[in-house]
Amino acid sequence: MAYESGALDATIAAAAGDDSALMGELRKAFLDSAARQLDLLRRSRCDGNWTVAAMRLKGLAASFHAQDLLGAAENALASAPGDPAAIREIDKVIARFSGRSDA
């Protein structure tokens, strides 16, 4: 979704100013953190671990004004641990942000 990527890019640009290297680092940090939380969600087998990973993802999304990711994280919080639909939704959102073709 172009708008969502635009909001993320605008947030990163506001933090980095004209420093393109810093913009790249912030974008990579966002994507790495989102991927790490998704991995934790995939490996969660109890309510506690699932909730912690989903809350971290929600906080990351809120910090970067990534509304689609925020909604997907909230969906995960309302889902049972290991819910494949919630995991797929988050993966698709992250794929769009990273420009992966499987989005």
Backbone bond lengths (Angstrom), bond angles and torsions (degrees), N, CA, C in turn:
res aa  C-N    CA-C-N  psi(-1)  N-CA   C-N-CA  omega(-1)  CA-C   N-CA-C  phi
1 M - - - 1.440 - - 1.527 108.18 -
2 A 1.277 117.30 119.92 1.464 122.17 -174.82 1.522 111.54 -62.83
3 Y 1.315 118.35 -41.35 1.458 121.53 -178.86 1.510 110.40 -59.86
4 E 1.312 116.45 -45.83 1.452 120.03 -177.35 1.518 110.99 -62.43
5 S 1.308 117.10 -44.38 1.451 120.65 177.11 1.520 109.61 -63.32
6 G 1.311 117.09 -36.14 1.459 121.34 178.08 1.514 112.08 -63.51
7 A 1.326 117.50 -42.09 1.465 120.98 178.54 1.521 110.13 -64.90
8 L 1.325 116.69 -41.91 1.462 120.79 177.52 1.522 109.75 -63.19
9 D 1.317 117.04 -47.57 1.465 120.84 179.75 1.522 111.34 -61.43
10 A 1.322 117.75 -39.53 1.466 121.26 179.32 1.522 110.90 -65.06
11 T 1.313 117.37 -39.74 1.455 121.16 178.87 1.523 110.46 -65.44
12 I 1.325 116.18 -44.00 1.464 120.65 178.83 1.527 110.00 -64.87
13 A 1.328 117.38 -42.65 1.463 121.14 179.43 1.526 111.32 -63.01
14 A 1.321 116.84 -37.71 1.460 120.19 178.46 1.527 111.08 -64.35
15 A 1.313 116.62 -35.10 1.463 120.56 180.00 1.523 111.97 -79.00
16 A 1.326 117.81 -34.39 1.464 121.63 -173.31 1.520 113.77 -96.42
17 G 1.307 117.47 -16.83 1.460 119.75 -177.02 1.522 110.32 64.98
18 D 1.329 116.77 -133.10 1.463 121.57 -177.74 1.521 113.27 -90.99
19 D 1.318 117.43 5.99 1.473 121.70 -177.12 1.527 109.71 -83.99
20 S 1.334 116.66 96.89 1.468 120.43 -176.33 1.521 112.36 -66.12
21 A 1.328 117.95 -31.47 1.472 120.54 177.49 1.527 110.05 -65.19
22 L 1.330 115.95 -42.98 1.464 119.86 178.52 1.524 110.55 -65.78
23 M 1.326 117.27 -38.30 1.467 120.37 177.10 1.527 110.34 -58.80
24 G 1.311 116.57 -44.63 1.462 120.87 178.43 1.513 112.12 -63.23
25 E 1.329 116.10 -40.93 1.467 120.08 179.02 1.521 111.30 -65.29
26 L 1.324 117.31 -42.00 1.465 120.56 179.48 1.523 111.34 -65.31
27 R 1.327 116.41 -41.58 1.473 120.46 178.67 1.528 109.66 -62.88
28 K 1.339 116.63 -44.24 1.459 120.50 179.04 1.526 110.80 -64.07
29 A 1.321 117.38 -41.52 1.469 120.74 178.67 1.529 111.10 -61.81
30 F 1.338 116.11 -41.90 1.464 120.83 177.21 1.523 110.60 -60.15
31 L 1.335 116.33 -51.06 1.464 120.73 -177.80 1.525 111.83 -64.78
32 D 1.336 117.00 -40.73 1.473 120.39 178.43 1.528 110.97 -63.04
33 S 1.317 116.12 -43.55 1.460 119.74 -179.61 1.528 111.32 -66.10
34 A 1.322 116.42 -42.62 1.466 119.99 178.20 1.527 110.56 -62.12
35 A 1.329 116.77 -43.10 1.470 120.69 179.11 1.522 111.19 -64.38
36 R 1.323 116.80 -37.98 1.475 121.09 178.82 1.532 110.51 -63.66
37 Q 1.331 116.83 -43.43 1.465 119.81 179.38 1.524 111.29 -68.12
38 L 1.329 116.65 -36.95 1.465 119.87 175.94 1.525 110.26 -62.07
39 D 1.318 117.03 -42.92 1.465 120.63 177.40 1.533 110.80 -60.02
40 L 1.328 116.55 -42.77 1.470 119.72 177.53 1.523 111.21 -63.09
41 L 1.318 117.07 -38.91 1.466 119.72 176.86 1.523 110.55 -62.60
42 R 1.319 116.38 -43.87 1.471 120.03 179.54 1.519 111.88 -60.11
43 R 1.327 116.99 -33.89 1.468 120.87 -176.81 1.528 113.35 -92.58
44 S 1.322 117.97 -5.73 1.470 121.55 -178.19 1.512 111.09 -67.71
45 R 1.303 114.93 134.54 1.461 120.48 178.18 1.526 111.96 -124.80
46 C 1.338 116.06 2.46 1.466 118.52 178.24 1.527 109.31 -138.99
47 D 1.311 115.35 161.66 1.461 121.29 -178.48 1.521 112.15 -56.83
48 G 1.327 117.12 -42.44 1.461 120.99 -176.24 1.516 112.99 -61.87
49 N 1.316 117.39 -50.34 1.464 120.76 -179.30 1.522 111.23 -64.89
50 W 1.322 116.10 -40.65 1.462 121.06 179.00 1.535 110.03 -61.58
51 T 1.312 116.50 -46.52 1.457 121.54 -177.89 1.529 111.31 -64.33
52 V 1.328 117.40 -43.71 1.468 120.79 179.83 1.527 110.37 -61.14
53 A 1.331 117.76 -46.96 1.460 120.93 -179.04 1.532 110.80 -64.80
54 A 1.316 117.61 -41.98 1.469 121.00 179.42 1.529 111.27 -66.26
55 M 1.329 117.44 -39.26 1.466 120.81 178.03 1.531 111.18 -66.79
56 R 1.326 117.03 -39.67 1.471 119.81 176.92 1.529 109.99 -63.33
57 L 1.311 116.68 -42.01 1.461 121.08 178.74 1.524 110.11 -64.27
58 K 1.303 116.53 -40.60 1.462 120.97 178.43 1.526 110.39 -63.69
59 G 1.316 117.53 -42.75 1.461 121.15 177.95 1.520 112.23 -63.78
60 L 1.322 116.39 -41.96 1.466 121.12 177.13 1.525 109.88 -60.61
61 A 1.327 116.22 -47.08 1.461 120.99 -179.49 1.530 111.06 -61.28
62 A 1.313 116.89 -42.61 1.463 120.46 179.64 1.524 110.91 -65.50
63 S 1.319 117.26 -39.32 1.464 121.30 -179.79 1.520 112.63 -62.59
64 F 1.331 116.59 -33.47 1.457 121.36 -177.53 1.535 112.49 -103.39
65 H 1.323 117.40 8.31 1.469 123.15 179.74 1.527 111.96 56.92
66 A 1.321 116.04 39.35 1.466 122.55 -179.99 1.528 108.49 -95.71
67 Q 1.328 116.03 86.17 1.463 121.76 -171.82 1.526 114.15 -62.46
68 D 1.332 117.80 -39.24 1.468 119.46 178.81 1.526 111.02 -63.47
69 L 1.323 116.28 -41.62 1.461 120.17 178.91 1.521 110.53 -68.79
70 L 1.314 116.87 -37.37 1.460 121.02 176.97 1.529 110.38 -60.59
71 G 1.326 116.61 -45.29 1.467 120.65 178.38 1.514 112.27 -63.83
72 A 1.336 116.35 -40.15 1.469 120.16 179.04 1.519 110.71 -66.31
73 A 1.328 117.33 -38.11 1.472 120.67 177.98 1.526 110.43 -66.77
74 E 1.325 117.05 -40.16 1.466 120.12 177.11 1.521 110.87 -64.20
75 N 1.334 116.30 -38.10 1.463 120.81 174.93 1.522 110.61 -59.66
76 A 1.326 115.97 -43.79 1.469 120.52 179.66 1.523 110.49 -62.32
77 L 1.324 117.11 -39.85 1.467 120.41 178.79 1.524 111.98 -61.66
78 A 1.313 116.18 -31.43 1.467 120.95 179.98 1.523 112.19 -86.49
79 S 1.330 117.09 -4.69 1.468 122.05 -176.67 1.521 111.02 -100.36
80 A 1.316 114.52 166.32 1.463 120.66 175.72 1.525 109.15 -75.90
81 P 1.326 117.38 149.61 1.464 120.04 177.19 1.530 111.37 -53.41
82 G 1.342 115.13 133.87 1.454 120.44 178.34 1.513 114.49 82.22
83 D 1.327 118.45 6.62 1.469 121.24 -178.16 1.529 109.85 -57.99
84 P 1.341 117.12 113.84 1.470 119.54 -176.71 1.525 113.62 -62.80
85 A 1.316 118.18 -31.15 1.466 120.60 179.65 1.528 110.38 -67.41
86 A 1.312 117.48 -41.19 1.465 121.44 178.64 1.524 110.51 -65.63
87 I 1.304 116.95 -41.15 1.459 121.64 179.15 1.522 110.63 -65.07
88 R 1.326 117.30 -43.92 1.469 121.14 178.71 1.528 111.30 -61.90
89 E 1.332 116.20 -41.60 1.468 120.04 -179.81 1.528 110.79 -61.54
90 I 1.309 117.15 -46.15 1.462 121.14 179.05 1.522 110.18 -63.49
91 D 1.310 116.71 -43.66 1.461 120.62 179.82 1.528 111.04 -60.20
92 K 1.319 117.34 -40.95 1.470 120.86 179.46 1.527 111.61 -65.03
93 V 1.320 116.35 -39.95 1.468 119.78 179.18 1.531 109.77 -65.31
94 I 1.319 116.58 -46.47 1.464 120.14 178.84 1.528 110.46 -62.19
95 A 1.311 117.32 -38.63 1.470 121.18 178.46 1.522 110.60 -60.80
96 R 1.329 117.32 -41.28 1.471 119.91 178.62 1.517 111.00 -63.05
97 F 1.337 116.87 -42.58 1.460 120.49 179.42 1.522 112.18 -63.78
98 S 1.319 115.83 -36.33 1.461 119.21 -175.71 1.526 112.58 -88.64
99 G 1.343 116.07 -7.00 1.457 119.69 179.30 1.521 114.02 80.79
100 R 1.347 117.04 13.69 1.465 119.81 177.15 1.507 109.23 -65.34
101 S 1.304 116.53 146.17 1.459 121.44 -177.22 1.521 113.33 -78.01
102 D 1.324 118.39 -10.66 1.468 120.44 -178.31 1.517 112.66 -89.14
103 A 1.314 117.54 14.80 1.465 121.35 -176.81 1.501 112.61 -71.54
